[in-house]
């Protein structure tokens, strides 16, 4: 059930994981510009 190395899928997964982890995870792991732009879009 592993997704292909798609930049869009990876970004989406990162955003979902960040939201799932919560603000604590985001504070500990600074969000990369790619994730930031994905969230802003």
CHARMM-style PDB file with segment names, atoms N, HN, CA, C and O in Angstrom:
ATOM      1  N   UNK     1       0.843  -1.207   0.000  1.00  0.00      PROA
ATOM      2  CA  UNK     1       0.000   0.000   0.000  1.00  0.00      PROA
ATOM      3  C   UNK     1       0.878   1.256   0.000  1.00  0.00      PROA
ATOM      4  O   UNK     1       0.465   2.311   0.482  1.00  0.00      PROA
ATOM      5  N   UNK     2       2.091   1.129  -0.546  1.00  0.00      PROA
ATOM      6  HN  UNK     2       2.425   0.272  -0.938  1.00  0.00      PROA
ATOM      7  CA  UNK     2       2.995   2.281  -0.557  1.00  0.00      PROA
ATOM      8  C   UNK     2       2.771   3.112  -1.810  1.00  0.00      PROA
ATOM      9  O   UNK     2       2.645   2.575  -2.911  1.00  0.00      PROA
ATOM     10  N   UNK     3       2.723   4.431  -1.631  1.00  0.00      PROA
ATOM     11  HN  UNK     3       2.825   4.867  -0.737  1.00  0.00      PROA
ATOM     12  CA  UNK     3       2.486   5.310  -2.775  1.00  0.00      PROA
ATOM     13  C   UNK     3       3.782   5.534  -3.545  1.00  0.00      PROA
ATOM     14  O   UNK     3       4.872   5.456  -2.979  1.00  0.00      PROA
ATOM     15  N   UNK     4       3.655   5.813  -4.839  1.00  0.00      PROA
ATOM     16  HN  UNK     4       2.769   5.876  -5.299  1.00  0.00      PROA
ATOM     17  CA  UNK     4       4.831   6.073  -5.677  1.00  0.00      PROA
ATOM     18  C   UNK     4       5.518   7.366  -5.241  1.00  0.00      PROA
ATOM     19  O   UNK     4       4.899   8.211  -4.595  1.00  0.00      PROA
ATOM     20  N   UNK     5       6.792   7.522  -5.591  1.00  0.00      PROA
ATOM     21  HN  UNK     5       7.295   6.835  -6.116  1.00  0.00      PROA
ATOM     22  CA  UNK     5       7.551   8.732  -5.217  1.00  0.00      PROA
ATOM     23  C   UNK     5       7.052   9.953  -5.960  1.00  0.00      PROA
ATOM     24  O   UNK     5       7.757  10.503  -6.806  1.00  0.00      PROA
ATOM     25  N   UNK     6       5.836  10.379  -5.647  1.00  0.00      PROA
ATOM     26  HN  UNK     6       5.264   9.932  -4.960  1.00  0.00      PROA
ATOM     27  CA  UNK     6       5.259  11.554  -6.298  1.00  0.00      PROA
ATOM     28  C   UNK     6       5.450  12.767  -5.396  1.00  0.00      PROA
ATOM     29  O   UNK     6       5.087  12.720  -4.221  1.00  0.00      PROA
ATOM     30  N   UNK     7       6.014  13.851  -5.922  1.00  0.00      PROA
ATOM     31  HN  UNK     7       6.309  13.890  -6.877  1.00  0.00      PROA
ATOM     32  CA  UNK     7       6.242  15.051  -5.098  1.00  0.00      PROA
ATOM     33  C   UNK     7       4.946  15.565  -4.481  1.00  0.00      PROA
ATOM     34  O   UNK     7       4.927  15.997  -3.328  1.00  0.00      PROA
ATOM     35  N   UNK     8       3.865  15.516  -5.255  1.00  0.00      PROA
ATOM     36  HN  UNK     8       3.880  15.165  -6.192  1.00  0.00      PROA
ATOM     37  CA  UNK     8       2.578  16.002  -4.743  1.00  0.00      PROA
ATOM     38  C   UNK     8       2.089  15.101  -3.615  1.00  0.00      PROA
ATOM     39  O   UNK     8       1.645  15.586  -2.574  1.00  0.00      PROA
ATOM     40  N   UNK     9       2.169  13.791  -3.823  1.00  0.00      PROA
ATOM     41  HN  UNK     9       2.529  13.397  -4.668  1.00  0.00      PROA
ATOM     42  CA  UNK     9       1.701  12.846  -2.804  1.00  0.00      PROA
ATOM     43  C   UNK     9       2.548  12.987  -1.538  1.00  0.00      PROA
ATOM     44  O   UNK     9       2.026  12.962  -0.423  1.00  0.00      PROA
ATOM     45  N   UNK    10       3.849  13.135  -1.726  1.00  0.00      PROA
ATOM     46  HN  UNK    10       4.273  13.156  -2.632  1.00  0.00      PROA
ATOM     47  CA  UNK    10       4.727  13.277  -0.562  1.00  0.00      PROA
ATOM     48  C   UNK    10       4.378  14.544   0.205  1.00  0.00      PROA
ATOM     49  O   UNK    10       4.314  14.532   1.434  1.00  0.00      PROA
ATOM     50  N   UNK    11       4.152  15.637  -0.517  1.00  0.00      PROA
ATOM     51  HN  UNK    11       4.204  15.647  -1.516  1.00  0.00      PROA
ATOM     52  CA  UNK    11       3.799  16.899   0.148  1.00  0.00      PROA
ATOM     53  C   UNK    11       2.489  16.733   0.901  1.00  0.00      PROA
ATOM     54  O   UNK    11       2.364  17.151   2.052  1.00  0.00      PROA
ATOM     55  N   UNK    12       1.522  16.123   0.245  1.00  0.00      PROA
ATOM     56  HN  UNK    12       1.624  15.783  -0.690  1.00  0.00      PROA
ATOM     57  CA  UNK    12       0.217  15.929   0.882  1.00  0.00      PROA
ATOM     58  C   UNK    12       0.374  15.084   2.145  1.00  0.00      PROA
ATOM     59  O   UNK    12      -0.228  15.376   3.178  1.00  0.00      PROA
ATOM     60  N   UNK    13       1.181  14.045   2.051  1.00  0.00      PROA
ATOM     61  HN  UNK    13       1.670  13.808   1.212  1.00  0.00      PROA
ATOM     62  CA  UNK    13       1.388  13.175   3.217  1.00  0.00      PROA
ATOM     63  C   UNK    13       2.052  13.953   4.350  1.00  0.00      PROA
ATOM     64  O   UNK    13       1.682  13.805   5.515  1.00  0.00      PROA
ATOM     65  N   UNK    14       3.019  14.768   4.006  1.00  0.00      PROA
ATOM     66  HN  UNK    14       3.320  14.888   3.060  1.00  0.00      PROA
ATOM     67  CA  UNK    14       3.721  15.553   5.032  1.00  0.00      PROA
ATOM     68  C   UNK    14       2.752  16.503   5.718  1.00  0.00      PROA
ATOM     69  O   UNK    14       2.774  16.647   6.940  1.00  0.00      PROA
ATOM     70  N   UNK    15       1.906  17.147   4.932  1.00  0.00      PROA
ATOM     71  HN  UNK    15       1.888  17.030   3.939  1.00  0.00      PROA
ATOM     72  CA  UNK    15       0.937  18.087   5.514  1.00  0.00      PROA
ATOM     73  C   UNK    15      -0.027  17.331   6.417  1.00  0.00      PROA
ATOM     74  O   UNK    15      -0.335  17.778   7.522  1.00  0.00      PROA
ATOM     75  N   UNK    16      -0.504  16.176   5.937  1.00  0.00      PROA
ATOM     76  HN  UNK    16      -0.254  15.813   5.039  1.00  0.00      PROA
ATOM     77  CA  UNK    16      -1.452  15.401   6.743  1.00  0.00      PROA
ATOM     78  C   UNK    16      -0.788  14.938   8.034  1.00  0.00      PROA
ATOM     79  O   UNK    16      -1.396  14.989   9.102  1.00  0.00      PROA
ATOM     80  N   UNK    17       0.452  14.489   7.937  1.00  0.00      PROA
ATOM     81  HN  UNK    17       0.947  14.448   7.069  1.00  0.00      PROA
ATOM     82  CA  UNK    17       1.156  14.026   9.141  1.00  0.00      PROA
ATOM     83  C   UNK    17       1.346  15.182  10.117  1.00  0.00      PROA
ATOM     84  O   UNK    17       1.176  15.014  11.324  1.00  0.00      PROA
ATOM     85  N   UNK    18       1.697  16.350   9.595  1.00  0.00      PROA
ATOM     86  HN  UNK    18       1.835  16.487   8.614  1.00  0.00      PROA
ATOM     87  CA  UNK    18       1.896  17.514  10.473  1.00  0.00      PROA
ATOM     88  C   UNK    18       0.609  17.834  11.215  1.00  0.00      PROA
ATOM     89  O   UNK    18       0.630  18.100  12.416  1.00  0.00      PROA
ATOM     90  N   UNK    19      -0.512  17.811  10.503  1.00  0.00      PROA
ATOM     91  HN  UNK    19      -0.530  17.595   9.527  1.00  0.00      PROA
ATOM     92  CA  UNK    19      -1.795  18.126  11.143  1.00  0.00      PROA
ATOM     93  C   UNK    19      -2.171  17.017  12.133  1.00  0.00      PROA
ATOM     94  O   UNK    19      -2.736  17.279  13.194  1.00  0.00      PROA
ATOM     95  N   UNK    20      -1.847  15.784  11.765  1.00  0.00      PROA
ATOM     96  HN  UNK    20      -1.387  15.572  10.902  1.00  0.00      PROA
ATOM     97  CA  UNK    20      -2.184  14.652  12.635  1.00  0.00      PROA
ATOM     98  C   UNK    20      -1.342  14.697  13.912  1.00  0.00      PROA
ATOM     99  O   UNK    20      -1.831  14.398  15.002  1.00  0.00      PROA
ATOM    100  N   UNK    21      -0.082  15.071  13.760  1.00  0.00      PROA
ATOM    101  HN  UNK    21       0.315  15.314  12.874  1.00  0.00      PROA
ATOM    102  CA  UNK    21       0.819  15.116  14.915  1.00  0.00      PROA
ATOM    103  C   UNK    21       0.407  16.245  15.854  1.00  0.00      PROA
ATOM    104  O   UNK    21       0.491  16.101  17.074  1.00  0.00      PROA
ATOM    105  N   UNK    22      -0.035  17.361  15.293  1.00  0.00      PROA
ATOM    106  HN  UNK    22      -0.103  17.477  14.302  1.00  0.00      PROA
ATOM    107  CA  UNK    22      -0.451  18.476  16.139  1.00  0.00      PROA
ATOM    108  C   UNK    22       0.603  19.570  16.190  1.00  0.00      PROA
ATOM    109  O   UNK    22       1.685  19.414  15.622  1.00  0.00      PROA
ATOM    110  N   UNK    23       0.303  20.668  16.859  1.00  0.00      PROA
ATOM    111  HN  UNK    23      -0.576  20.795  17.319  1.00  0.00      PROA
ATOM    112  CA  UNK    23       1.219  21.820  16.931  1.00  0.00      PROA
ATOM    113  C   UNK    23       2.546  21.451  17.588  1.00  0.00      PROA
ATOM    114  O   UNK    23       3.585  22.019  17.251  1.00  0.00      PROA
ATOM    115  N   UNK    24       2.515  20.505  18.521  1.00  0.00      PROA
ATOM    116  HN  UNK    24       1.671  20.043  18.794  1.00  0.00      PROA
ATOM    117  CA  UNK    24       3.758  20.100  19.188  1.00  0.00      PROA
ATOM    118  C   UNK    24       4.768  19.579  18.171  1.00  0.00      PROA
ATOM    119  O   UNK    24       5.943  19.943  18.202  1.00  0.00      PROA
ATOM    120  N   UNK    25       4.294  18.729  17.278  1.00  0.00      PROA
ATOM    121  HN  UNK    25       3.339  18.434  17.253  1.00  0.00      PROA
ATOM    122  CA  UNK    25       5.186  18.163  16.267  1.00  0.00      PROA
ATOM    123  C   UNK    25       5.710  19.266  15.350  1.00  0.00      PROA
ATOM    124  O   UNK    25       6.885  19.277  14.985  1.00  0.00      PROA
ATOM    125  N   UNK    26       4.822  20.194  14.982  1.00  0.00      PROA
ATOM    126  HN  UNK    26       3.867  20.185  15.278  1.00  0.00      PROA
ATOM    127  CA  UNK    26       5.234  21.277  14.080  1.00  0.00      PROA
ATOM    128  C   UNK    26       6.289  22.152  14.750  1.00  0.00      PROA
ATOM    129  O   UNK    26       7.253  22.576  14.112  1.00  0.00      PROA
ATOM    130  N   UNK    27       6.099  22.417  16.032  1.00  0.00      PROA
ATOM    131  HN  UNK    27       5.316  22.073  16.550  1.00  0.00      PROA
ATOM    132  CA  UNK    27       7.055  23.276  16.739  1.00  0.00      PROA
ATOM    133  C   UNK    27       8.420  22.585  16.807  1.00  0.00      PROA
ATOM    134  O   UNK    27       9.460  23.222  16.638  1.00  0.00      PROA
ATOM    135  N   UNK    28       8.397  21.280  17.057  1.00  0.00      PROA
ATOM    136  HN  UNK    28       7.552  20.763  17.194  1.00  0.00      PROA
ATOM    137  CA  UNK    28       9.660  20.546  17.172  1.00  0.00      PROA
ATOM    138  C   UNK    28      10.315  20.404  15.796  1.00  0.00      PROA
ATOM    139  O   UNK    28      11.536  20.494  15.668  1.00  0.00      PROA
ATOM    140  N   UNK    29       9.496  20.183  14.780  1.00  0.00      PROA
ATOM    141  HN  UNK    29       8.504  20.109  14.884  1.00  0.00      PROA
ATOM    142  CA  UNK    29      10.018  20.014  13.428  1.00  0.00      PROA
ATOM    143  C   UNK    29       9.521  21.174  12.569  1.00  0.00      PROA
ATOM    144  O   UNK    29       8.368  21.184  12.138  1.00  0.00      PROA
ATOM    145  N   UNK    30      10.391  22.145  12.324  1.00  0.00      PROA
ATOM    146  HN  UNK    30      11.327  22.137  12.675  1.00  0.00      PROA
ATOM    147  CA  UNK    30       9.960  23.313  11.553  1.00  0.00      PROA
ATOM    148  C   UNK    30       9.455  22.877  10.183  1.00  0.00      PROA
ATOM    149  O   UNK    30      10.117  22.100   9.496  1.00  0.00      PROA
ATOM    150  N   UNK    31       8.284  23.372   9.782  1.00  0.00      PROA
ATOM    151  HN  UNK    31       7.746  24.004  10.340  1.00  0.00      PROA
ATOM    152  CA  UNK    31       7.707  23.018   8.478  1.00  0.00      PROA
ATOM    153  C   UNK    31       8.540  23.580   7.336  1.00  0.00      PROA
ATOM    154  O   UNK    31       8.936  24.744   7.371  1.00  0.00      PROA
ATOM    155  N   UNK    32       8.804  22.766   6.335  1.00  0.00      PROA
ATOM    156  HN  UNK    32       8.482  21.820   6.307  1.00  0.00      PROA
ATOM    157  CA  UNK    32       9.600  23.225   5.198  1.00  0.00      PROA
ATOM    158  C   UNK    32       8.761  24.138   4.308  1.00  0.00      PROA
ATOM    159  O   UNK    32       7.532  24.081   4.350  1.00  0.00      PROA
ATOM    160  N   UNK    33       9.410  24.980   3.502  1.00  0.00      PROA
ATOM    161  HN  UNK    33      10.408  25.027   3.467  1.00  0.00      PROA
ATOM    162  CA  UNK    33       8.689  25.912   2.620  1.00  0.00      PROA
ATOM    163  C   UNK    33       7.696  25.191   1.715  1.00  0.00      PROA
ATOM    164  O   UNK    33       6.638  25.730   1.392  1.00  0.00      PROA
ATOM    165  N   UNK    34       8.037  23.979   1.308  1.00  0.00      PROA
ATOM    166  HN  UNK    34       8.897  23.541   1.570  1.00  0.00      PROA
ATOM    167  CA  UNK    34       7.131  23.225   0.438  1.00  0.00      PROA
ATOM    168  C   UNK    34       5.811  22.958   1.156  1.00  0.00      PROA
ATOM    169  O   UNK    34       4.736  23.121   0.579  1.00  0.00      PROA
ATOM    170  N   UNK    35       5.903  22.548   2.413  1.00  0.00      PROA
ATOM    171  HN  UNK    35       6.776  22.416   2.882  1.00  0.00      PROA
ATOM    172  CA  UNK    35       4.691  22.266   3.183  1.00  0.00      PROA
ATOM    173  C   UNK    35       3.931  23.562   3.436  1.00  0.00      PROA
ATOM    174  O   UNK    35       2.702  23.590   3.373  1.00  0.00      PROA
ATOM    175  N   UNK    36       4.663  24.631   3.722  1.00  0.00      PROA
ATOM    176  HN  UNK    36       5.661  24.608   3.773  1.00  0.00      PROA
ATOM    177  CA  UNK    36       4.017  25.920   3.988  1.00  0.00      PROA
ATOM    178  C   UNK    36       3.207  26.350   2.766  1.00  0.00      PROA
ATOM    179  O   UNK    36       2.044  26.733   2.892  1.00  0.00      PROA
ATOM    180  N   UNK    37       3.819  26.288   1.592  1.00  0.00      PROA
ATOM    181  HN  UNK    37       4.764  25.977   1.489  1.00  0.00      PROA
ATOM    182  CA  UNK    37       3.115  26.708   0.379  1.00  0.00      PROA
ATOM    183  C   UNK    37       1.914  25.799   0.136  1.00  0.00      PROA
ATOM    184  O   UNK    37       0.872  26.266  -0.325  1.00  0.00      PROA
ATOM    185  N   UNK    38       2.043  24.529   0.435  1.00  0.00      PROA
ATOM    186  HN  UNK    38       2.889  24.150   0.809  1.00  0.00      PROA
ATOM    187  CA  UNK    38       0.932  23.597   0.232  1.00  0.00      PROA
ATOM    188  C   UNK    38      -0.223  23.955   1.155  1.00  0.00      PROA
ATOM    189  O   UNK    38      -1.386  23.877   0.756  1.00  0.00      PROA
ATOM    190  N   UNK    39       0.088  24.346   2.383  1.00  0.00      PROA
ATOM    191  HN  UNK    39       1.032  24.410   2.707  1.00  0.00      PROA
ATOM    192  CA  UNK    39      -0.973  24.699   3.329  1.00  0.00      PROA
ATOM    193  C   UNK    39      -1.628  26.016   2.931  1.00  0.00      PROA
ATOM    194  O   UNK    39      -2.836  26.186   3.099  1.00  0.00      PROA
ATOM    195  N   UNK    40      -0.839  26.944   2.406  1.00  0.00      PROA
ATOM    196  HN  UNK    40       0.142  26.806   2.270  1.00  0.00      PROA
ATOM    197  CA  UNK    40      -1.379  28.254   2.025  1.00  0.00      PROA
ATOM    198  C   UNK    40      -2.282  28.136   0.811  1.00  0.00      PROA
ATOM    199  O   UNK    40      -3.297  28.826   0.720  1.00  0.00      PROA
ATOM    200  N   UNK    41      -1.917  27.261  -0.127  1.00  0.00      PROA
ATOM    201  HN  UNK    41      -1.092  26.700  -0.053  1.00  0.00      PROA
ATOM    202  CA  UNK    41      -2.709  27.122  -1.360  1.00  0.00      PROA
ATOM    203  C   UNK    41      -4.162  26.825  -1.026  1.00  0.00      PROA
ATOM    204  OT1 UNK    41      -4.985  26.675  -1.930  1.00  0.00      PROA
TER     205      UNK     41
END
